[in-house]
């Protein structure tokens, strides 16, 4: 028994076989038609090989009649893709944020010990955060959103789920999603205000950025905060905010509001600066270091993983022994049907029918993955699970390209105990259906992909008729557009006429 190529012809050096009597192409189309009472295997008793998807019903039916089962490679790869997307969602969430700028608190270079929490990369010291708010002259509402956004980034970078982050911040899930989406813009807005403050400081004719010191204002010594000068100055120098300072001096007998602390510190700095002294020696000078974030969706990371694996597969595909035969067949197909893309695998139909039904004309290839190689390398360094998923997909695709059964056994043994549950379930599914999966390596040209593609195209075309598409109209919708377009092309008419 030798395999049959996707065109319905035998591979070089193999005898010809009758596709109708030796191979059954089964589809998993979930239509509304009731299944026939007569099993398919009884309708075609001479069928020896069954190409199927991963459905257990098809596997049981084929096993009951002692048929050789071949797991469709498309469904195997699709199942692994779903496992990778699910793992990315469970591990990274819907979005990830990469730090930009030098103002973020630097995390230690060495990895934390086992069991210890990883220090977030998106974190600011409280003193630095409050200084930015003060110099940018944010309103109370803007300051509250800025603090919440910074806390959100820090908690998200600590590998907490969205529900836990929203619970700790005391906000709803909808507000959390909105703050995540607006996080880059929120931080950039504050940086713009800091640039304006720095420009005002450097311009001699510009008004001073602190406008609360009116000419007739009372000196700091007459403030109700003055009796608690030492405590206020000490806590402010350590970077504590006004709520903390207010709570500390209340315990010492202060009965005023926390709003009195900020004007007191402003007046104190202004008065001490006039005599060349500073009550807060640790107050940094100049503009705070810049910070920013780059937001990446997990779907973008998934597309980049596919791109990296496709790039790695290129040398393997070029070295396959059947490449010369495939190129010759593609050139012959291009002569038969003008405009047919020679790189697209054909079906058991003739080239002309395949061009009409499956629309195999050449299209512009979109190679953009939405992420530069430098950013992707940074993502892999920050999130090791991304590199692990890329290696998993590349390893499995190499198995399919090389038809290595020993490598398949090693793959299953390695990933059955993977910490990512979707990947472990995929490997366990391969082990349960091992014989059919190995048969897809032994017969790489046997697939029910053409039937799956035909079903999808017909269903999509039928749905465009909104329930009024009969058999005749469906046939016309499937074939006539390409038929008339070929006639126009043969007559030299522009493609717009078709």
Sine and cosine of phi, psi and omega as CSV:
sin_phi,cos_phi,sin_psi,cos_psi,sin_omega,cos_omega
0.00,0.00,0.88,-0.47,-0.01,-1.00
-0.91,-0.42,0.49,-0.87,-0.02,-1.00
-0.95,0.31,0.32,-0.95,0.03,-1.00
-0.92,-0.40,0.63,-0.77,-0.01,-1.00
-0.95,0.30,0.18,-0.98,-0.05,-1.00
-0.93,0.38,-0.29,0.96,0.01,-1.00
-1.00,0.02,-0.09,1.00,-0.03,-1.00
1.00,-0.02,0.07,1.00,0.06,-1.00
-0.95,-0.30,0.38,-0.92,-0.03,-1.00
-0.98,0.21,0.39,-0.92,0.09,-1.00
-0.94,0.33,0.34,-0.94,-0.03,-1.00
-0.84,0.55,0.75,-0.66,0.06,-1.00
1.00,0.07,0.13,0.99,-0.01,-1.00
-0.90,-0.44,0.52,-0.85,0.02,-1.00
-0.95,0.33,0.40,-0.92,0.00,-1.00
-0.96,0.27,0.56,-0.83,-0.02,-1.00
-0.78,-0.62,0.40,-0.92,0.05,-1.00
-1.00,-0.02,0.92,-0.39,-0.04,-1.00
-0.89,0.46,-0.64,0.77,-0.08,-1.00
-0.92,0.40,-0.45,0.89,-0.08,-1.00
-0.96,-0.28,-0.23,0.97,-0.08,-1.00
-0.94,-0.35,-0.40,0.92,-0.10,-1.00
-0.73,-0.68,0.73,-0.68,0.09,-1.00
-0.94,-0.35,0.83,-0.55,0.02,-1.00
-0.99,-0.13,0.93,-0.36,-0.04,-1.00
-0.97,-0.26,0.56,-0.83,-0.02,-1.00
-0.88,-0.47,0.42,-0.91,0.04,-1.00
-0.97,-0.25,0.53,0.85,-0.01,-1.00
-0.88,0.47,0.79,-0.61,-0.06,-1.00
-0.99,-0.13,0.88,0.48,0.01,-1.00
-0.99,0.16,0.00,-1.00,-0.04,-1.00
-1.00,-0.08,-0.06,1.00,-0.02,-1.00
-0.93,0.36,0.68,-0.73,0.00,-1.00
-0.95,0.32,0.64,-0.77,-0.01,-1.00
-0.92,0.40,0.53,-0.85,0.03,-1.00
-0.93,0.35,0.56,-0.83,0.02,-1.00
-0.94,0.33,-0.39,0.92,0.00,-1.00
-1.00,-0.01,0.83,-0.56,-0.02,-1.00
-0.88,0.48,0.53,-0.85,0.03,-1.00
-0.88,0.47,-0.59,0.81,0.00,-1.00
-0.91,0.41,-0.43,0.90,0.07,-1.00
-0.98,0.19,-0.50,0.87,0.02,-1.00
-0.95,0.32,-0.54,0.84,0.05,-1.00
-0.83,-0.56,0.98,0.19,-0.10,-1.00
-0.93,0.36,-0.34,0.94,-0.04,-1.00
-1.00,0.08,-0.06,1.00,0.02,-1.00
-0.93,0.38,0.76,-0.66,-0.02,-1.00
-0.95,-0.31,-0.51,0.86,-0.06,-1.00
-0.86,-0.51,0.72,-0.69,0.01,-1.00
-0.88,-0.47,0.88,-0.48,0.10,-0.99
-1.00,-0.07,0.84,-0.54,-0.13,-0.99
-0.64,-0.77,0.18,-0.98,0.11,-0.99
-1.00,0.03,-0.32,-0.95,-0.09,-1.00
-1.00,0.01,0.20,0.98,-0.03,-1.00
-0.93,0.37,0.69,-0.72,-0.03,-1.00
-0.95,0.31,-0.46,0.89,0.00,-1.00
-0.91,0.41,-0.70,0.72,0.04,-1.00
-0.91,0.42,-0.64,0.77,0.01,-1.00
-0.90,0.44,-0.66,0.75,0.00,-1.00
-0.92,0.39,-0.65,0.76,0.00,-1.00
-0.91,0.42,-0.68,0.74,0.01,-1.00
-0.93,0.38,-0.64,0.77,0.01,-1.00
-0.92,0.39,-0.56,0.83,-0.01,-1.00
-0.91,0.41,-0.41,0.91,-0.02,-1.00
-0.92,-0.38,0.31,0.95,0.10,-0.99
0.83,0.56,0.73,0.68,0.05,-1.00
-0.99,-0.12,0.55,-0.83,0.10,-0.99
-0.97,0.25,0.85,-0.53,-0.10,-1.00
-0.98,-0.21,0.68,-0.73,0.04,-1.00
-0.84,-0.55,0.90,-0.45,0.05,-1.00
-0.95,0.30,0.77,-0.63,-0.04,-1.00
-0.93,0.37,0.77,-0.64,-0.06,-1.00
-0.90,0.43,-0.57,0.82,0.00,-1.00
-0.87,0.49,-0.69,0.72,-0.01,-1.00
-0.93,0.36,-0.55,0.83,0.07,-1.00
-0.89,0.46,-0.75,0.67,0.00,-1.00
-0.92,0.40,-0.63,0.78,0.02,-1.00
-0.89,0.45,-0.63,0.78,0.04,-1.00
-0.91,0.42,-0.64,0.77,0.04,-1.00
-0.92,0.39,-0.62,0.78,0.05,-1.00
-0.87,0.49,-0.68,0.73,0.03,-1.00
-0.89,0.45,-0.63,0.78,0.03,-1.00
-0.90,0.43,-0.62,0.78,0.01,-1.00
-0.92,0.38,-0.70,0.71,0.02,-1.00
-0.89,0.45,-0.65,0.76,0.01,-1.00
-0.91,0.41,-0.62,0.78,0.03,-1.00
-0.91,0.41,-0.66,0.76,0.04,-1.00
-0.88,0.47,-0.66,0.75,0.00,-1.00
-0.92,0.40,-0.66,0.75,-0.02,-1.00
-0.94,0.34,-0.55,0.83,-0.09,-1.00
-1.00,0.02,-0.72,0.70,-0.11,-0.99
-0.98,-0.21,-0.27,0.96,-0.10,-1.00
0.99,0.16,-0.27,-0.96,-0.02,-1.00
-0.98,0.18,-0.46,0.89,-0.04,-1.00
-0.68,-0.74,0.45,-0.89,0.18,-0.98
-0.78,-0.62,0.43,-0.90,-0.04,-1.00
-0.81,-0.58,0.76,-0.65,0.05,-1.00
-0.96,-0.28,0.72,-0.69,-0.02,-1.00
-0.95,0.32,0.60,-0.80,0.09,-1.00
-0.74,-0.67,0.63,-0.78,-0.03,-1.00
1.00,-0.09,0.17,-0.98,-0.08,-1.00
-0.97,-0.25,0.07,1.00,-0.08,-1.00
-1.00,0.08,-0.20,0.98,-0.01,-1.00
-0.94,0.33,0.51,-0.86,0.04,-1.00
-0.90,0.44,0.80,-0.60,-0.09,-1.00
-0.96,0.27,0.78,-0.62,0.07,-1.00
-0.99,0.12,0.45,-0.89,0.01,-1.00
-0.90,0.44,0.59,-0.81,-0.02,-1.00
-0.94,0.34,-0.60,0.80,-0.01,-1.00
-0.97,0.25,0.51,-0.86,-0.01,-1.00
-0.94,0.34,0.58,-0.82,0.02,-1.00
-0.93,0.37,0.46,-0.89,0.03,-1.00
-0.90,0.43,0.29,-0.96,-0.03,-1.00
-0.88,0.48,0.74,-0.67,0.01,-1.00
1.00,-0.01,-0.25,0.97,-0.01,-1.00
-1.00,0.03,0.48,-0.88,0.00,-1.00
-0.97,0.24,0.63,-0.78,0.04,-1.00
-0.98,0.18,0.72,-0.69,0.02,-1.00
-0.95,0.33,0.77,-0.63,-0.03,-1.00
-0.89,0.45,0.55,-0.83,0.06,-1.00
-0.99,0.13,-0.37,0.93,-0.02,-1.00
-0.96,-0.26,0.97,0.23,-0.03,-1.00
-0.65,-0.76,0.57,-0.82,0.06,-1.00
-0.81,-0.59,0.57,-0.82,0.12,-0.99
-0.92,0.39,0.58,-0.81,-0.01,-1.00
-0.82,0.57,-0.62,0.79,0.00,-1.00
-0.90,0.43,-0.65,0.76,0.02,-1.00
-0.91,0.41,-0.66,0.75,0.01,-1.00
-0.89,0.46,-0.73,0.68,-0.02,-1.00
-0.92,0.38,-0.55,0.84,0.03,-1.00
-0.92,0.39,-0.63,0.77,0.05,-1.00
-0.89,0.45,-0.67,0.74,0.02,-1.00
-0.89,0.45,-0.65,0.76,-0.03,-1.00
-0.93,0.36,-0.73,0.69,-0.05,-1.00
-0.94,0.33,-0.53,0.84,0.03,-1.00
-0.98,0.21,-0.16,0.99,0.04,-1.00
0.83,0.56,0.77,0.64,0.01,-1.00
-0.97,0.25,0.54,-0.84,0.13,-0.99
-0.95,0.31,0.19,-0.98,-0.01,-1.00
-0.87,0.49,-0.60,0.80,0.01,-1.00
-0.94,0.35,-0.68,0.73,0.04,-1.00
-0.91,0.42,-0.64,0.77,0.01,-1.00
-0.91,0.42,-0.63,0.78,0.01,-1.00
-0.90,0.43,-0.67,0.74,0.02,-1.00
-0.93,0.38,-0.60,0.80,0.00,-1.00
-0.91,0.41,-0.71,0.71,0.04,-1.00
-0.89,0.46,-0.67,0.74,0.00,-1.00
-0.91,0.42,-0.63,0.77,0.00,-1.00
-0.91,0.42,-0.69,0.72,0.03,-1.00
-0.90,0.44,-0.67,0.74,0.05,-1.00
-0.90,0.43,-0.61,0.79,0.03,-1.00
-0.88,0.47,-0.71,0.70,0.00,-1.00
-0.90,0.44,-0.64,0.77,-0.01,-1.00
-0.92,0.40,-0.67,0.74,0.00,-1.00
-0.94,0.34,-0.62,0.78,0.03,-1.00
-0.91,0.42,-0.62,0.79,0.03,-1.00
-0.95,0.30,-0.21,0.98,0.06,-1.00
-1.00,-0.01,0.25,0.97,0.06,-1.00
0.91,0.42,0.57,0.82,0.08,-1.00
-1.00,-0.06,0.56,-0.83,0.04,-1.00
-0.95,0.31,0.32,-0.95,-0.07,-1.00
-0.87,0.48,-0.63,0.78,-0.01,-1.00
-0.89,0.46,-0.67,0.75,0.02,-1.00
-0.93,0.38,-0.64,0.77,0.01,-1.00
-0.89,0.46,-0.72,0.69,0.01,-1.00
-0.89,0.45,-0.61,0.80,0.00,-1.00
-0.92,0.39,-0.67,0.75,-0.01,-1.00
-0.93,0.36,-0.57,0.82,-0.02,-1.00
-0.99,0.11,-0.23,0.97,0.00,-1.00
0.95,0.32,0.57,0.82,0.01,-1.00
-0.81,-0.59,0.23,-0.97,0.02,-1.00
-0.99,0.16,0.24,-0.97,0.02,-1.00
-0.92,0.40,-0.58,0.82,0.02,-1.00
-0.90,0.43,-0.68,0.73,0.05,-1.00
-0.91,0.42,-0.60,0.80,0.03,-1.00
-0.88,0.47,-0.71,0.70,0.01,-1.00
-0.89,0.45,-0.63,0.78,0.00,-1.00
-0.93,0.38,-0.67,0.74,0.02,-1.00
-0.91,0.42,-0.59,0.81,0.05,-1.00
-0.90,0.44,-0.70,0.71,-0.02,-1.00
-0.90,0.43,-0.58,0.81,-0.06,-1.00
-1.00,-0.07,0.06,1.00,-0.07,-1.00
-0.85,0.52,-0.76,0.65,0.03,-1.00
-0.85,0.52,-0.65,0.76,-0.01,-1.00
-0.94,0.34,-0.59,0.81,0.01,-1.00
-0.89,0.45,-0.71,0.71,0.00,-1.00
-0.94,0.34,-0.63,0.78,0.02,-1.00
-0.91,0.42,-0.54,0.84,0.02,-1.00
-0.90,0.43,-0.67,0.74,0.03,-1.00
-0.92,0.40,-0.63,0.78,0.03,-1.00
-0.89,0.45,-0.59,0.81,0.05,-1.00
-0.91,0.42,-0.66,0.75,0.04,-1.00
-0.91,0.42,-0.57,0.82,0.06,-1.00
-0.92,0.38,-0.59,0.81,0.07,-1.00
-0.89,0.45,-0.65,0.76,0.03,-1.00
-0.91,0.42,-0.63,0.78,0.03,-1.00
-0.90,0.43,-0.68,0.74,0.00,-1.00
-0.91,0.42,-0.61,0.79,0.03,-1.00
-0.92,0.40,-0.62,0.79,0.04,-1.00
-0.92,0.39,-0.58,0.81,0.03,-1.00
-0.92,0.39,-0.59,0.81,-0.07,-1.00
-0.99,0.13,-0.21,0.98,-0.01,-1.00
-0.99,-0.10,0.90,-0.43,-0.05,-1.00
-0.89,0.46,-0.60,0.80,-0.08,-1.00
-0.99,0.14,-0.11,0.99,-0.05,-1.00
-0.97,0.23,0.44,-0.90,0.04,-1.00
-0.94,0.34,0.54,-0.84,0.00,-1.00
-0.89,0.46,0.60,-0.80,-0.05,-1.00
-0.92,0.39,-0.42,0.91,0.01,-1.00
-1.00,-0.05,0.91,-0.41,-0.10,-1.00
-0.94,-0.33,0.13,0.99,-0.04,-1.00
-1.00,0.10,-0.20,0.98,-0.02,-1.00
-1.00,0.00,1.00,0.06,0.04,-1.00
-0.97,0.24,0.39,-0.92,0.00,-1.00
-0.85,0.53,-0.56,0.83,-0.03,-1.00
-0.99,-0.11,0.29,0.96,-0.04,-1.00
-0.95,0.31,0.53,-0.85,0.04,-1.00
-0.94,0.34,0.54,-0.84,0.02,-1.00
-0.92,0.38,0.26,-0.97,-0.03,-1.00
-0.90,0.44,-0.45,0.89,-0.04,-1.00
-0.92,0.39,-0.38,0.92,-0.01,-1.00
-1.00,-0.05,0.05,1.00,0.01,-1.00
-0.96,0.28,0.46,-0.89,0.03,-1.00
-0.95,0.31,-0.17,0.99,0.03,-1.00
-1.00,0.01,-0.23,0.97,-0.10,-0.99
-0.85,0.53,-0.63,0.77,0.01,-1.00
-0.87,0.49,-0.30,0.95,-0.04,-1.00
-0.93,-0.37,0.55,0.83,-0.11,-0.99
-0.84,0.54,-0.76,0.66,-0.10,-0.99
-0.89,0.46,-0.69,0.73,-0.01,-1.00
-0.91,0.41,-0.68,0.74,-0.03,-1.00
-0.90,0.43,-0.73,0.69,-0.04,-1.00
-0.91,0.42,-0.65,0.76,-0.03,-1.00
-0.90,0.43,-0.73,0.68,-0.02,-1.00
-0.93,0.36,-0.60,0.80,0.03,-1.00
-0.91,0.41,-0.61,0.79,0.03,-1.00
-0.92,0.39,-0.48,0.88,0.04,-1.00
-0.99,0.17,-0.11,0.99,0.05,-1.00
1.00,-0.10,0.19,0.98,0.00,-1.00
-0.97,0.24,0.54,-0.84,0.02,-1.00
-0.99,0.12,0.05,-1.00,-0.04,-1.00
-0.90,0.44,-0.61,0.79,0.04,-1.00
-0.87,0.49,-0.64,0.77,0.01,-1.00
-0.93,0.37,-0.68,0.73,0.00,-1.00
-0.90,0.44,-0.66,0.75,-0.02,-1.00
-0.89,0.45,-0.67,0.75,0.01,-1.00
-0.90,0.44,-0.57,0.82,-0.02,-1.00
-0.94,0.33,-0.68,0.73,-0.04,-1.00
-0.98,0.19,-0.35,0.94,0.11,-0.99
-0.90,0.44,-0.60,0.80,0.05,-1.00
-0.92,0.39,-0.35,0.94,0.04,-1.00
-1.00,-0.03,0.00,1.00,0.07,-1.00
0.92,-0.39,0.13,0.99,0.00,-1.00
-0.96,0.27,0.71,-0.71,-0.03,-1.00
-0.89,-0.45,0.10,0.99,-0.04,-1.00
-1.00,0.03,-0.12,-0.99,-0.02,-1.00
-1.00,-0.04,0.36,-0.93,0.05,-1.00
-0.93,0.38,-0.34,0.94,0.01,-1.00
-0.92,0.39,-0.28,0.96,0.00,-1.00
-0.99,0.16,-0.25,0.97,-0.08,-1.00
-0.96,0.27,-0.69,0.72,-0.06,-1.00
-0.89,0.45,-0.76,0.65,0.05,-1.00
-0.87,0.49,-0.57,0.82,0.01,-1.00
-0.89,0.46,-0.70,0.71,0.01,-1.00
-0.92,0.40,-0.60,0.80,0.03,-1.00
-0.89,0.45,-0.73,0.68,0.01,-1.00
-0.89,0.45,-0.64,0.77,-0.02,-1.00
-0.90,0.44,-0.69,0.73,0.03,-1.00
-0.91,0.43,-0.65,0.76,-0.02,-1.00
-0.90,0.43,-0.70,0.72,-0.04,-1.00
-0.93,0.37,-0.66,0.75,-0.01,-1.00
-0.95,0.32,-0.50,0.86,0.02,-1.00
-0.93,0.38,-0.48,0.88,0.00,-1.00
-0.94,0.33,-0.40,0.92,0.00,-1.00
-0.94,-0.33,0.19,0.98,0.09,-1.00
0.99,0.15,0.30,0.95,0.02,-1.00
-0.87,-0.49,0.27,-0.96,0.03,-1.00
-0.63,-0.78,0.85,-0.53,0.01,-1.00
-0.95,0.31,-0.30,0.95,-0.01,-1.00
-0.88,-0.48,1.00,0.05,-0.09,-1.00
-0.91,0.43,-0.45,0.89,-0.07,-1.00
-1.00,0.02,0.05,1.00,0.05,-1.00
-0.92,0.40,0.88,-0.47,-0.03,-1.00
-0.92,0.38,0.41,-0.91,0.00,-1.00
-0.97,-0.24,0.41,-0.91,0.08,-1.00
0.98,0.19,-0.13,-0.99,-0.06,-1.00
-0.98,0.21,0.65,-0.76,0.10,-1.00
-0.89,0.46,0.48,-0.88,0.02,-1.00
-0.87,0.49,0.55,-0.84,-0.07,-1.00
-0.94,0.33,0.53,-0.85,0.11,-0.99
-0.70,-0.72,0.36,-0.93,0.05,-1.00
-0.13,-0.99,0.19,-0.98,0.03,-1.00
-0.67,-0.74,0.48,-0.88,0.12,-0.99
-0.90,-0.44,0.84,-0.54,-0.04,-1.00
-1.00,-0.06,0.77,-0.63,0.02,-1.00
-0.80,-0.60,0.74,-0.68,0.06,-1.00
-0.99,0.15,0.53,-0.85,0.02,-1.00
-0.89,0.45,-0.48,0.88,0.06,-1.00
-0.91,0.41,-0.56,0.83,0.06,-1.00
-0.92,0.40,-0.65,0.76,0.05,-1.00
-0.90,0.43,-0.62,0.78,0.02,-1.00
-0.89,0.46,-0.70,0.71,0.02,-1.00
-0.90,0.44,-0.58,0.81,0.02,-1.00
-0.93,0.36,-0.57,0.82,0.06,-1.00
-0.88,0.48,-0.71,0.71,0.04,-1.00
-0.88,0.48,-0.63,0.77,0.00,-1.00
-0.90,0.43,-0.69,0.72,-0.01,-1.00
-0.90,0.44,-0.65,0.76,0.01,-1.00
-0.92,0.38,-0.63,0.78,0.04,-1.00
-0.89,0.45,-0.63,0.78,0.04,-1.00
-0.90,0.43,-0.62,0.79,0.00,-1.00
-0.95,0.30,-0.45,0.89,-0.02,-1.00
-0.97,0.23,-0.35,0.94,-0.12,-0.99
-0.82,0.57,-0.74,0.67,0.01,-1.00
-0.88,0.47,-0.58,0.82,-0.02,-1.00
-0.92,0.38,-0.68,0.73,-0.01,-1.00
-0.92,0.39,-0.57,0.82,0.00,-1.00
-0.93,0.36,-0.45,0.89,-0.04,-1.00
-1.00,0.00,0.04,1.00,-0.02,-1.00
-0.92,0.38,0.61,-0.79,-0.12,-0.99
-0.92,0.38,-0.44,0.90,-0.06,-1.00
-1.00,0.05,0.24,0.97,-0.09,-1.00
-0.93,0.38,-0.66,0.76,-0.03,-1.00
-0.89,0.45,-0.66,0.75,0.02,-1.00
-0.91,0.42,-0.66,0.75,0.00,-1.00
-0.90,0.44,-0.63,0.78,0.01,-1.00
-0.92,0.40,-0.62,0.79,0.01,-1.00
-0.91,0.41,-0.67,0.74,0.02,-1.00
-0.92,0.40,-0.60,0.80,0.02,-1.00
-0.92,0.40,-0.64,0.77,0.03,-1.00
-0.90,0.43,-0.62,0.78,0.04,-1.00
-0.91,0.41,-0.64,0.77,0.03,-1.00
-0.90,0.43,-0.61,0.79,0.00,-1.00
-0.91,0.42,-0.51,0.86,0.04,-1.00
-0.96,0.30,-0.54,0.84,-0.05,-1.00
-0.96,0.29,-0.75,0.66,-0.06,-1.00
-0.86,-0.51,0.91,-0.42,0.00,-1.00
-0.93,0.37,0.72,-0.69,0.04,-1.00
1.00,0.00,0.01,1.00,0.00,-1.00
-0.97,0.24,0.74,-0.68,0.01,-1.00
-0.96,0.27,0.91,-0.42,-0.07,-1.00
-0.95,0.31,-0.29,0.96,-0.04,-1.00
-0.99,0.11,-0.20,0.98,-0.03,-1.00
-1.00,0.03,0.81,-0.58,0.01,-1.00
-0.87,0.49,0.64,-0.77,-0.01,-1.00
-1.00,-0.04,-0.08,-1.00,-0.07,-1.00
-0.88,-0.48,-0.19,-0.98,0.06,-1.00
-0.96,0.29,-0.20,0.98,0.05,-1.00
-0.97,0.24,0.25,-0.97,0.10,-1.00
-0.93,0.36,0.27,-0.96,-0.05,-1.00
-0.89,0.47,-0.62,0.79,-0.02,-1.00
-0.92,0.40,-0.71,0.71,0.02,-1.00
-0.91,0.41,-0.64,0.77,0.01,-1.00
-0.89,0.45,-0.62,0.79,0.01,-1.00
-0.92,0.40,-0.58,0.82,-0.01,-1.00
-0.98,0.22,-0.67,0.74,-0.12,-0.99
-0.99,0.12,-0.69,0.73,-0.13,-0.99
-0.99,-0.16,-0.08,1.00,0.03,-1.00
0.81,0.58,0.90,0.44,-0.08,-1.00
-1.00,-0.03,0.38,0.93,0.04,-1.00
-0.94,0.35,0.41,-0.91,-0.06,-1.00
-0.92,0.39,0.62,-0.78,0.08,-1.00
-0.77,-0.64,0.34,-0.94,0.05,-1.00
-0.94,0.33,0.79,-0.61,-0.04,-1.00
-0.99,0.13,0.77,-0.64,0.04,-1.00
-1.00,-0.09,0.92,-0.39,-0.07,-1.00
-0.98,-0.22,0.04,1.00,-0.01,-1.00
-0.97,0.24,0.74,-0.67,0.04,-1.00
-0.94,-0.33,0.00,1.00,0.05,-1.00
0.99,0.15,0.18,0.98,-0.05,-1.00
-0.40,-0.92,0.71,-0.70,0.01,-1.00
-0.98,0.21,0.37,-0.93,0.03,-1.00
-0.86,0.51,-0.57,0.82,0.00,-1.00
-0.92,0.40,-0.68,0.74,0.02,-1.00
-0.92,0.40,-0.63,0.78,0.01,-1.00
-0.91,0.42,-0.63,0.78,0.06,-1.00
-0.89,0.46,-0.60,0.80,0.05,-1.00
-0.92,0.39,-0.61,0.79,0.03,-1.00
-0.90,0.43,-0.69,0.72,0.01,-1.00
-0.90,0.43,-0.58,0.82,0.03,-1.00
-0.94,0.34,-0.58,0.82,-0.02,-1.00
-0.99,0.16,-0.54,0.84,-0.05,-1.00
-0.79,-0.61,1.00,-0.08,-0.05,-1.00
-0.86,0.51,-0.41,0.91,-0.02,-1.00
-0.89,0.45,-0.48,0.88,0.00,-1.00
-0.91,0.41,-0.70,0.71,0.04,-1.00
-0.90,0.43,-0.62,0.79,0.02,-1.00
-0.90,0.44,-0.66,0.75,0.02,-1.00
-0.93,0.38,-0.62,0.78,0.05,-1.00
-0.89,0.46,-0.70,0.72,0.02,-1.00
-0.90,0.44,-0.61,0.79,0.01,-1.00
-0.90,0.44,-0.74,0.67,0.00,-1.00
-0.91,0.41,-0.67,0.74,0.00,-1.00
-0.90,0.45,-0.61,0.79,0.00,-1.00
-0.92,0.40,-0.66,0.75,-0.01,-1.00
-0.94,0.34,-0.64,0.77,0.02,-1.00
-0.91,0.41,-0.55,0.83,0.07,-1.00
-0.91,0.42,-0.60,0.80,0.05,-1.00
-0.88,0.47,-0.70,0.72,0.02,-1.00
-0.92,0.39,-0.60,0.80,-0.03,-1.00
-0.95,0.30,-0.57,0.82,-0.05,-1.00
-0.99,-0.15,-0.17,0.99,-0.02,-1.00
0.82,0.57,0.69,0.72,-0.03,-1.00
-1.00,-0.07,0.95,-0.30,-0.03,-1.00
-0.96,0.29,-0.55,0.84,0.04,-1.00
-0.91,0.42,-0.65,0.76,0.05,-1.00
-0.90,0.43,-0.53,0.85,0.06,-1.00
-0.91,0.42,-0.68,0.73,0.04,-1.00
-0.88,0.47,-0.66,0.75,0.03,-1.00
-0.91,0.41,-0.62,0.78,0.02,-1.00
-0.88,0.47,-0.72,0.69,-0.01,-1.00
-0.90,0.44,-0.69,0.73,-0.01,-1.00
-0.90,0.43,-0.58,0.81,-0.04,-1.00
-0.95,0.31,-0.71,0.70,-0.18,-0.98
-1.00,-0.09,-0.06,1.00,0.09,-1.00
-0.92,0.39,-0.46,0.89,0.01,-1.00
-0.97,-0.25,0.36,0.93,-0.02,-1.00
-0.93,0.37,0.65,-0.76,0.02,-1.00
-0.87,0.49,-0.47,0.88,0.04,-1.00
-0.97,0.25,0.90,-0.44,-0.08,-1.00
-0.88,0.47,-0.67,0.74,0.02,-1.00
-0.87,0.49,-0.63,0.78,0.01,-1.00
-0.93,0.37,-0.65,0.76,0.02,-1.00
-0.90,0.43,-0.63,0.78,0.04,-1.00
-0.91,0.41,-0.61,0.79,0.04,-1.00
-0.89,0.45,-0.72,0.70,0.01,-1.00
-0.91,0.42,-0.62,0.79,0.04,-1.00
-0.91,0.41,-0.60,0.80,0.06,-1.00
-0.90,0.43,-0.60,0.80,0.07,-1.00
-0.90,0.43,-0.62,0.78,0.00,-1.00
-0.91,0.41,-0.61,0.79,0.00,-1.00
-0.94,0.34,-0.48,0.88,-0.03,-1.00
-0.91,-0.41,0.63,0.78,-0.21,-0.98
-0.90,0.44,-0.68,0.73,-0.08,-1.00
-0.90,0.44,-0.70,0.72,0.02,-1.00
-0.91,0.42,-0.59,0.80,0.02,-1.00
-0.92,0.38,-0.65,0.76,0.04,-1.00
-0.92,0.39,-0.53,0.85,0.04,-1.00
-0.91,0.41,-0.51,0.86,0.05,-1.00
-0.93,0.36,-0.38,0.92,0.11,-0.99
-0.99,0.17,-0.56,0.83,0.01,-1.00
-0.96,0.27,-0.54,0.84,0.01,-1.00
-0.86,-0.51,0.95,0.30,-0.11,-0.99
-0.92,0.38,-0.31,0.95,-0.04,-1.00
-1.00,-0.04,-0.04,1.00,0.00,-1.00
-1.00,-0.07,0.82,-0.57,-0.06,-1.00
-0.37,-0.93,0.48,-0.88,0.14,-0.99
-0.99,-0.17,0.33,0.94,0.05,-1.00
-0.86,0.51,-0.69,0.72,0.04,-1.00
-0.84,0.54,-0.66,0.75,0.00,-1.00
-0.93,0.36,-0.64,0.77,0.04,-1.00
-0.88,0.48,-0.70,0.71,0.01,-1.00
-0.91,0.42,-0.62,0.78,0.03,-1.00
-0.90,0.44,-0.70,0.71,0.01,-1.00
-0.87,0.49,-0.70,0.71,-0.01,-1.00
-0.89,0.45,-0.67,0.74,-0.03,-1.00
-0.93,0.38,-0.65,0.76,0.01,-1.00
-0.92,0.40,-0.67,0.74,-0.01,-1.00
-0.91,0.42,-0.65,0.76,0.03,-1.00
-0.91,0.41,-0.64,0.76,0.03,-1.00
-0.92,0.40,-0.63,0.78,0.00,-1.00
-0.92,0.39,-0.60,0.80,-0.02,-1.00
-0.93,0.37,-0.43,0.90,0.04,-1.00
-0.94,0.34,-0.27,0.96,0.05,-1.00
-1.00,0.07,-0.03,1.00,0.06,-1.00
0.80,0.60,0.70,0.71,0.09,-1.00
1.00,0.10,-0.02,1.00,-0.05,-1.00
-0.93,-0.36,0.33,0.94,-0.06,-1.00
-0.99,-0.11,0.95,-0.32,0.10,-1.00
-1.00,0.08,-0.06,-1.00,-0.05,-1.00
-0.91,0.42,-0.69,0.72,-0.03,-1.00
-0.90,0.43,-0.72,0.70,0.00,-1.00
-0.92,0.40,-0.58,0.81,0.02,-1.00
-0.90,0.43,-0.67,0.74,0.05,-1.00
-0.88,0.48,-0.65,0.76,0.00,-1.00
-0.91,0.40,-0.68,0.73,0.01,-1.00
-0.90,0.44,-0.52,0.85,-0.04,-1.00
-0.98,0.20,-0.61,0.79,-0.19,-0.98
-0.94,-0.33,-0.60,0.80,-0.16,-0.99
-0.89,0.45,-0.66,0.75,-0.02,-1.00
-0.83,0.55,-0.71,0.71,-0.01,-1.00
-0.96,0.28,-0.52,0.85,0.00,-1.00
-0.90,0.45,-0.76,0.65,-0.01,-1.00
-0.94,0.34,-0.51,0.86,0.04,-1.00
-0.92,0.40,-0.61,0.79,0.06,-1.00
-0.91,0.42,-0.64,0.77,0.04,-1.00
-0.89,0.45,-0.68,0.73,0.02,-1.00
-0.90,0.43,-0.62,0.78,0.00,-1.00
-0.92,0.38,-0.63,0.78,0.02,-1.00
-0.91,0.42,-0.53,0.85,0.03,-1.00
-1.00,0.07,0.02,1.00,0.03,-1.00
0.98,0.19,0.25,0.97,0.02,-1.00
-0.98,0.20,0.45,-0.89,0.03,-1.00
-0.90,0.43,0.43,-0.90,-0.05,-1.00
-0.92,0.40,-0.37,0.93,-0.01,-1.00
-0.91,0.41,-0.43,0.90,-0.04,-1.00
-0.94,0.34,-0.50,0.87,-0.08,-1.00
-0.92,0.40,0.00,0.00,0.00,0.00
